[in-house]
């Protein structure tokens, strides 16, 4: 007997898209660098740094013990390469900043580092993406990252375990190049106008015998602030009606960006959903056939995010009718969480009775993100 099959293709339509591209506003303010042979590496605050601007620090030291940042700095990447360790941090400048910052180790070591200040950066979720690369010798290759916002500024930090100097990669504007007795660190930046994968950049040390590390950090433009969602266009599943009642599952890829600033920051958000009835010709499945079973978030692309606290109890029935009815919440993210860029795929299941008419069923599913828990 020929198996009877039910095949679904559910179009996932999203309300609202990614933020529209805006003119780049991130600008270099100033930089400062230093080296040390003690347990403390003191780096001056870059001149003209103002409240709300974002400082990015790269520090590198001989040996593999940690280098601790002063209070208020957030770790981005921590890379150990051979007998050298490089770390990157960021800080949003407040109204009263010290004249310098002390990065400390547990014992004396040769270290070098620098701080660069940028204006026009999103002050609530400044880090869009980050990645690290390392090698035993040769040129340093700063890896590509995938951005989620337009008009990012991509900042590079490269270190080598020898005293030398650097030549910046093609298209990179070098901001500092600082050597200690056994480490040398460099930082530079370049613009990334569109959402997507950046170019890799090759930073060239004058001496190529030392181990190297390279960290890539994409800063998010302040003009990209907002709450948005995107998703894959279709999802599908199938069920064999000859084996009894079925409960097939499928997943819809969902990306959420909460990059809001000011009074809108930290308000939380909801994912809502509605759909049309699963239909093939004149035959339909029940309006209660589809349930949402999960929506689990993970931070995208090495960016810095505040993990969502989803208070929803599953399953949630997905409403359906010939004309899509009022939407319901299928994820509710608490205030103060869910800030940044997230992959948050939705998991769904469908109740398919054995006596269903076989065929290819379609439904239009509408998913949206709205402010508030």
KEVO-826619 format. One record per residue (C-alpha): x, y negated, z negated; residue in three letters. Coordinates in nm, 2 decimals. Layout:
BEGIN
((X,Y,Z),'ALA')
...
This chain:
BEGIN
((0.00,0.00,0.00),'UNK')
((0.13,-0.34,0.09),'UNK')
((0.20,-0.55,-0.23),'UNK')
((-0.03,-0.85,-0.28),'UNK')
((0.17,-1.16,-0.37),'UNK')
((0.09,-1.50,-0.51),'UNK')
((0.35,-1.76,-0.41),'UNK')
((0.36,-2.11,-0.56),'UNK')
((0.52,-2.42,-0.43),'UNK')
((0.46,-2.70,-0.68),'UNK')
((0.56,-3.05,-0.56),'UNK')
((0.70,-3.25,-0.85),'UNK')
((0.62,-3.62,-0.80),'UNK')
((0.78,-3.88,-1.02),'UNK')
((0.64,-4.21,-1.14),'UNK')
((0.92,-4.47,-1.13),'UNK')
((1.27,-4.42,-0.99),'UNK')
((1.63,-4.50,-1.08),'UNK')
((1.70,-4.87,-1.15),'UNK')
((1.74,-5.07,-0.83),'UNK')
((2.10,-5.16,-0.74),'UNK')
((2.20,-5.50,-0.87),'UNK')
((2.50,-5.72,-0.81),'UNK')
((2.80,-5.61,-1.01),'UNK')
((2.85,-5.82,-1.32),'UNK')
((3.13,-5.64,-1.50),'UNK')
((3.44,-5.85,-1.51),'UNK')
((3.79,-5.82,-1.65),'UNK')
((3.85,-6.05,-1.95),'UNK')
((4.20,-5.98,-2.08),'UNK')
((4.43,-5.71,-2.20),'UNK')
((4.70,-5.64,-2.46),'UNK')
((4.94,-5.35,-2.50),'UNK')
((5.21,-5.23,-2.75),'UNK')
((5.45,-4.95,-2.84),'UNK')
((5.58,-4.82,-3.17),'UNK')
((5.81,-4.56,-3.33),'UNK')
((5.63,-4.56,-3.66),'UNK')
((5.30,-4.40,-3.78),'UNK')
((5.10,-4.72,-3.69),'UNK')
((5.05,-4.85,-3.34),'UNK')
((4.92,-5.21,-3.37),'UNK')
((4.75,-5.36,-3.06),'UNK')
((4.64,-5.72,-3.05),'UNK')
((4.28,-5.81,-2.97),'UNK')
((4.29,-5.93,-2.60),'UNK')
((4.27,-6.31,-2.58),'UNK')
((3.92,-6.45,-2.51),'UNK')
((3.74,-6.14,-2.63),'UNK')
((3.38,-6.25,-2.72),'UNK')
((3.09,-6.10,-2.91),'UNK')
((2.90,-5.84,-2.70),'UNK')
((3.19,-5.76,-2.47),'UNK')
((3.33,-5.41,-2.45),'UNK')
((3.69,-5.32,-2.53),'UNK')
((3.84,-4.99,-2.40),'UNK')
((4.16,-4.86,-2.57),'UNK')
((4.40,-4.59,-2.44),'UNK')
((4.67,-4.47,-2.68),'UNK')
((4.93,-4.20,-2.63),'UNK')
((5.18,-4.04,-2.87),'UNK')
((5.46,-3.79,-2.86),'UNK')
((5.35,-3.47,-3.03),'UNK')
((5.00,-3.32,-3.06),'UNK')
((4.88,-3.46,-3.39),'UNK')
((4.57,-3.68,-3.38),'UNK')
((4.58,-4.06,-3.35),'UNK')
((4.30,-4.22,-3.55),'UNK')
((4.12,-4.54,-3.45),'UNK')
((4.02,-4.81,-3.69),'UNK')
((3.65,-4.84,-3.80),'UNK')
((3.41,-4.93,-3.53),'UNK')
((3.58,-4.75,-3.24),'UNK')
((3.41,-4.46,-3.07),'UNK')
((3.61,-4.17,-2.92),'UNK')
((3.56,-4.11,-2.55),'UNK')
((3.82,-3.85,-2.45),'UNK')
((4.10,-3.66,-2.64),'UNK')
((4.36,-3.50,-2.41),'UNK')
((4.66,-3.29,-2.52),'UNK')
((4.91,-3.22,-2.24),'UNK')
((5.23,-3.04,-2.33),'UNK')
((5.38,-3.22,-2.63),'UNK')
((5.18,-3.54,-2.58),'UNK')
((4.84,-3.65,-2.69),'UNK')
((4.63,-3.92,-2.53),'UNK')
((4.30,-4.06,-2.66),'UNK')
((4.05,-4.32,-2.54),'UNK')
((3.80,-4.52,-2.74),'UNK')
((3.56,-4.80,-2.69),'UNK')
((3.42,-5.08,-2.91),'UNK')
((3.15,-5.34,-2.86),'UNK')
((3.30,-5.67,-3.00),'UNK')
((3.12,-5.82,-3.28),'UNK')
((3.09,-6.18,-3.39),'UNK')
((3.40,-6.15,-3.61),'UNK')
((3.69,-5.93,-3.49),'UNK')
((4.04,-5.90,-3.64),'UNK')
((4.34,-6.03,-3.45),'UNK')
((4.47,-5.67,-3.40),'UNK')
((4.38,-5.31,-3.44),'UNK')
((4.59,-5.03,-3.60),'UNK')
((4.58,-4.68,-3.45),'UNK')
((4.74,-4.44,-3.70),'UNK')
((4.91,-4.10,-3.71),'UNK')
((5.00,-3.88,-4.00),'UNK')
((5.37,-3.94,-3.94),'UNK')
((5.61,-4.15,-3.74),'UNK')
((5.60,-4.09,-3.36),'UNK')
((5.68,-4.27,-3.04),'UNK')
((5.35,-4.41,-2.91),'UNK')
((5.22,-4.66,-2.66),'UNK')
((4.88,-4.80,-2.59),'UNK')
((4.66,-5.09,-2.48),'UNK')
((4.32,-5.25,-2.50),'UNK')
((4.13,-5.41,-2.22),'UNK')
((3.82,-5.62,-2.26),'UNK')
((3.54,-5.64,-2.01),'UNK')
((3.23,-5.86,-1.99),'UNK')
((2.90,-5.77,-1.83),'UNK')
((2.90,-5.41,-1.97),'UNK')
((2.58,-5.25,-2.11),'UNK')
((2.64,-5.31,-2.48),'UNK')
((2.41,-5.03,-2.60),'UNK')
((2.52,-4.73,-2.39),'UNK')
((2.84,-4.86,-2.22),'UNK')
((2.99,-4.53,-2.11),'UNK')
((2.82,-4.38,-1.81),'UNK')
((3.06,-4.09,-1.74),'UNK')
((3.41,-3.97,-1.84),'UNK')
((3.65,-3.69,-1.76),'UNK')
((4.01,-3.58,-1.82),'UNK')
((4.29,-3.43,-1.62),'UNK')
((4.64,-3.31,-1.72),'UNK')
((4.96,-3.15,-1.58),'UNK')
((5.31,-3.03,-1.67),'UNK')
((5.49,-3.27,-1.42),'UNK')
((5.45,-3.47,-1.11),'UNK')
((5.19,-3.75,-1.04),'UNK')
((4.89,-3.80,-1.26),'UNK')
((4.55,-3.74,-1.09),'UNK')
((4.27,-3.92,-1.26),'UNK')
((3.96,-3.70,-1.20),'UNK')
((3.64,-3.80,-1.03),'UNK')
((3.33,-3.86,-1.24),'UNK')
((2.96,-3.87,-1.14),'UNK')
((2.79,-4.20,-1.22),'UNK')
((2.42,-4.24,-1.29),'UNK')
((2.40,-4.62,-1.26),'UNK')
((2.49,-4.85,-0.98),'UNK')
((2.78,-5.10,-1.00),'UNK')
((2.99,-4.92,-1.26),'UNK')
((3.34,-5.02,-1.32),'UNK')
((3.57,-4.72,-1.34),'UNK')
((3.86,-4.75,-1.59),'UNK')
((4.16,-4.52,-1.58),'UNK')
((4.42,-4.44,-1.84),'UNK')
((4.73,-4.24,-1.75),'UNK')
((5.02,-4.13,-1.98),'UNK')
((5.34,-3.94,-1.93),'UNK')
((5.58,-3.78,-2.18),'UNK')
((5.88,-3.99,-2.08),'UNK')
((5.99,-4.35,-2.09),'UNK')
((5.93,-4.48,-1.74),'UNK')
((5.69,-4.70,-1.54),'UNK')
((5.38,-4.65,-1.33),'UNK')
((5.25,-4.74,-0.98),'UNK')
((4.88,-4.77,-0.97),'UNK')
((4.68,-4.56,-0.72),'UNK')
((4.53,-4.70,-0.40),'UNK')
((4.24,-4.94,-0.48),'UNK')
((4.32,-4.95,-0.85),'UNK')
((4.40,-5.29,-1.02),'UNK')
((4.66,-5.22,-1.28),'UNK')
((4.59,-5.40,-1.62),'UNK')
((4.90,-5.29,-1.82),'UNK')
((5.20,-5.05,-1.81),'UNK')
((5.37,-4.99,-2.15),'UNK')
((5.65,-4.76,-2.24),'UNK')
((5.78,-4.63,-2.58),'UNK')
((6.10,-4.44,-2.62),'UNK')
((5.93,-4.12,-2.50),'UNK')
((5.58,-4.20,-2.37),'UNK')
((5.45,-4.44,-2.11),'UNK')
((5.08,-4.54,-2.07),'UNK')
((4.91,-4.73,-1.79),'UNK')
((4.55,-4.85,-1.74),'UNK')
((4.37,-4.99,-1.44),'UNK')
((4.02,-5.01,-1.29),'UNK')
((3.82,-5.01,-0.97),'UNK')
((3.46,-5.08,-0.88),'UNK')
((3.20,-4.81,-0.80),'UNK')
((2.90,-4.98,-0.62),'UNK')
((2.67,-4.68,-0.58),'UNK')
((2.54,-4.39,-0.79),'UNK')
((2.74,-4.07,-0.73),'UNK')
((3.08,-3.92,-0.74),'UNK')
((3.38,-4.15,-0.76),'UNK')
((3.71,-4.10,-0.59),'UNK')
((4.00,-3.93,-0.76),'UNK')
((4.30,-4.16,-0.81),'UNK')
((4.67,-4.07,-0.80),'UNK')
((4.88,-4.27,-1.05),'UNK')
((5.26,-4.24,-0.97),'UNK')
((5.52,-4.24,-1.25),'UNK')
((5.88,-4.34,-1.16),'UNK')
((5.99,-4.03,-1.34),'UNK')
((5.79,-3.72,-1.26),'UNK')
((5.95,-3.47,-1.50),'UNK')
((5.72,-3.53,-1.79),'UNK')
((5.38,-3.38,-1.88),'UNK')
((5.10,-3.62,-1.79),'UNK')
((4.74,-3.68,-1.88),'UNK')
((4.48,-3.90,-1.70),'UNK')
((4.13,-4.01,-1.83),'UNK')
((3.86,-4.16,-1.61),'UNK')
((3.58,-4.37,-1.78),'UNK')
((3.29,-4.53,-1.59),'UNK')
((3.15,-4.84,-1.76),'UNK')
((2.78,-4.91,-1.71),'UNK')
((2.68,-5.25,-1.57),'UNK')
((2.45,-5.45,-1.81),'UNK')
((2.22,-5.52,-1.52),'UNK')
((2.13,-5.15,-1.49),'UNK')
((1.95,-5.15,-1.82),'UNK')
((1.62,-4.98,-1.82),'UNK')
((1.41,-4.66,-1.87),'UNK')
((1.38,-4.43,-1.57),'UNK')
((1.34,-4.07,-1.45),'UNK')
((1.42,-3.86,-1.15),'UNK')
((1.35,-3.50,-1.06),'UNK')
((1.38,-3.23,-0.80),'UNK')
((1.11,-3.25,-0.53),'UNK')
((0.98,-2.89,-0.56),'UNK')
((0.96,-2.59,-0.78),'UNK')
((0.84,-2.24,-0.70),'UNK')
((0.77,-1.89,-0.84),'UNK')
((0.60,-1.57,-0.72),'UNK')
((0.40,-1.30,-0.89),'UNK')
((0.32,-0.94,-0.78),'UNK')
((-0.05,-0.89,-0.83),'UNK')
((-0.03,-0.51,-0.80),'UNK')
((0.15,-0.48,-1.14),'UNK')
((-0.13,-0.64,-1.35),'UNK')
((-0.17,-0.99,-1.50),'UNK')
((0.14,-1.19,-1.46),'UNK')
((0.30,-1.48,-1.64),'UNK')
((0.58,-1.61,-1.41),'UNK')
((0.80,-1.90,-1.52),'UNK')
((0.99,-2.18,-1.34),'UNK')
((1.19,-2.49,-1.42),'UNK')
((1.18,-2.85,-1.30),'UNK')
((1.51,-3.04,-1.31),'UNK')
((1.46,-3.37,-1.48),'UNK')
((1.70,-3.66,-1.54),'UNK')
((1.62,-3.94,-1.78),'UNK')
((1.81,-4.26,-1.83),'UNK')
((1.74,-4.48,-2.13),'UNK')
((1.99,-4.76,-2.09),'UNK')
((1.78,-5.03,-2.24),'UNK')
((1.93,-5.31,-2.44),'UNK')
((1.81,-5.59,-2.67),'UNK')
((1.47,-5.56,-2.83),'UNK')
((1.38,-5.26,-2.61),'UNK')
((1.68,-5.05,-2.72),'UNK')
((1.61,-4.75,-2.94),'UNK')
((1.23,-4.74,-2.91),'UNK')
((1.22,-4.38,-2.81),'UNK')
((1.03,-4.24,-2.51),'UNK')
((0.78,-3.98,-2.39),'UNK')
((0.76,-3.75,-2.09),'UNK')
((0.41,-3.72,-1.96),'UNK')
((0.26,-3.48,-1.71),'UNK')
((-0.05,-3.41,-1.50),'UNK')
((-0.13,-3.20,-1.19),'UNK')
((-0.37,-3.09,-0.93),'UNK')
((-0.52,-2.74,-0.94),'UNK')
((-0.32,-2.46,-0.80),'UNK')
((-0.50,-2.40,-0.47),'UNK')
((-0.48,-2.18,-0.15),'UNK')
((-0.76,-2.25,0.09),'UNK')
((-1.09,-2.23,-0.11),'UNK')
((-0.93,-2.03,-0.39),'UNK')
((-0.79,-2.18,-0.71),'UNK')
((-0.63,-2.07,-1.04),'UNK')
((-0.78,-2.19,-1.37),'UNK')
((-0.73,-2.56,-1.46),'UNK')
((-0.56,-2.43,-1.78),'UNK')
((-0.32,-2.19,-1.59),'UNK')
((0.00,-2.39,-1.64),'UNK')
((0.18,-2.46,-1.97),'UNK')
((0.49,-2.65,-2.05),'UNK')
((0.72,-2.44,-2.27),'UNK')
((1.03,-2.65,-2.32),'UNK')
((1.22,-2.97,-2.25),'UNK')
((1.58,-2.95,-2.37),'UNK')
((1.82,-3.24,-2.32),'UNK')
((2.20,-3.25,-2.27),'UNK')
((2.42,-3.55,-2.21),'UNK')
((2.53,-3.60,-1.85),'UNK')
((2.87,-3.62,-1.70),'UNK')
((3.08,-3.68,-2.02),'UNK')
((2.90,-4.00,-2.10),'UNK')
((2.83,-4.11,-2.45),'UNK')
((2.47,-4.06,-2.56),'UNK')
((2.25,-4.03,-2.86),'UNK')
((2.09,-3.68,-2.84),'UNK')
((1.71,-3.69,-2.82),'UNK')
((1.50,-3.57,-3.11),'UNK')
((1.20,-3.41,-2.94),'UNK')
((0.91,-3.37,-3.19),'UNK')
((0.68,-3.18,-2.95),'UNK')
((0.54,-2.84,-3.04),'UNK')
((0.52,-2.60,-2.75),'UNK')
((0.34,-2.47,-2.55),'UNK')
((0.16,-2.78,-2.41),'UNK')
((-0.12,-2.72,-2.16),'UNK')
((-0.06,-2.91,-1.83),'UNK')
((-0.40,-3.07,-1.73),'UNK')
((-0.52,-2.99,-1.38),'UNK')
((-0.82,-3.07,-1.16),'UNK')
((-0.89,-3.13,-0.79),'UNK')
((-0.79,-3.49,-0.87),'UNK')
((-0.52,-3.50,-1.13),'UNK')
((-0.67,-3.59,-1.47),'UNK')
((-0.52,-3.81,-1.74),'UNK')
((-0.16,-3.72,-1.82),'UNK')
((-0.05,-3.57,-2.15),'UNK')
((0.28,-3.58,-2.34),'UNK')
((0.51,-3.28,-2.30),'UNK')
((0.81,-3.43,-2.47),'UNK')
((0.81,-3.70,-2.74),'UNK')
((1.15,-3.85,-2.83),'UNK')
((1.19,-4.02,-3.17),'UNK')
((1.29,-4.39,-3.20),'UNK')
((1.66,-4.43,-3.24),'UNK')
((1.74,-4.12,-3.03),'UNK')
((1.75,-4.04,-2.66),'UNK')
((1.98,-4.33,-2.55),'UNK')
((2.20,-4.26,-2.25),'UNK')
((2.17,-4.04,-1.95),'UNK')
((2.03,-3.68,-1.99),'UNK')
((1.95,-3.37,-1.80),'UNK')
((1.62,-3.26,-1.95),'UNK')
((1.48,-2.97,-1.74),'UNK')
((1.11,-2.88,-1.81),'UNK')
((1.03,-2.51,-1.85),'UNK')
((0.68,-2.40,-1.74),'UNK')
((0.48,-2.08,-1.72),'UNK')
((0.16,-1.99,-1.53),'UNK')
((-0.11,-1.74,-1.62),'UNK')
((-0.19,-1.54,-1.31),'UNK')
((-0.47,-1.28,-1.35),'UNK')
((-0.44,-0.96,-1.15),'UNK')
((-0.77,-1.03,-0.97),'UNK')
((-0.64,-1.36,-0.83),'UNK')
((-0.67,-1.41,-0.45),'UNK')
((-0.33,-1.35,-0.29),'UNK')
((-0.17,-1.63,-0.09),'UNK')
((0.05,-1.94,-0.11),'UNK')
((-0.08,-2.18,-0.37),'UNK')
((0.02,-2.55,-0.40),'UNK')
((-0.02,-2.81,-0.66),'UNK')
((0.11,-3.16,-0.71),'UNK')
((0.27,-3.22,-1.05),'UNK')
((0.33,-3.58,-1.16),'UNK')
((0.59,-3.64,-1.43),'UNK')
((0.66,-3.98,-1.58),'UNK')
((0.87,-4.14,-1.86),'UNK')
((0.71,-4.41,-2.08),'UNK')
((0.84,-4.60,-2.37),'UNK')
((0.76,-4.51,-2.73),'UNK')
((0.75,-4.19,-2.93),'UNK')
